[in-house]
Amino acid sequence: MTVTLDAPREITAKWYYKELWGWNLEKICTGAERPTFLKALLTAANGDGILSQAERDWVIGRAAAAGAPESLLKELETYPANEDISQLIANTLATNKSKRAVIYFAIKASSADGEYNDAEKNAVRKSANAMGIPEAVVKQIEDFHAKEEQMKQERIDLCFPDGDPFK
């Protein structure tokens, strides 16, 4: 199924990939591998048996910014995220070409509610193991995420010392 994005969504998605990864994309991927990637993020975030609304919203927001089609965004709103994560991610284009990114985004999704607990960490590790990613790399990605969150807070504090300017 080929999906065409409207101009504003395509501009947003191209900006997102340029800002995040430095890629100048001519075309945004809206293909069959995307649902598996996003479902893996939700399933990892549900590793503790609780998929919070903040975690689901983070995955859907990231998906929208990255150019996911509207039909997929709707599907993710009710996706139960209770599949076996090893089977979900096995041998798909999204995970074979983006293995470490799956882990990075799974950590971000799992942390979206302010907590990255042991059950979520175990789900992330199960995903990593299924993709052949060593524990040391998972730990490195977790450490990077923690530093990134600390720097984000420092940026917020530096730029908005009086808090949210919209409140």
Secondary structure by P-SEA (a helix, b strand, c coil): cbbbbcaaaaaaaaaaaaaaccccccccccccaaaaaaaaaaaaaaccccccaaaaaaaaaaaaaacccaaaaaaaccccccccccccccccaaaaacaaaaaaaaaaaaaccccccaaaaaaaaaaaaaacccaaaaaaaaaaaaaaaaaaaaaaaaacccccccc
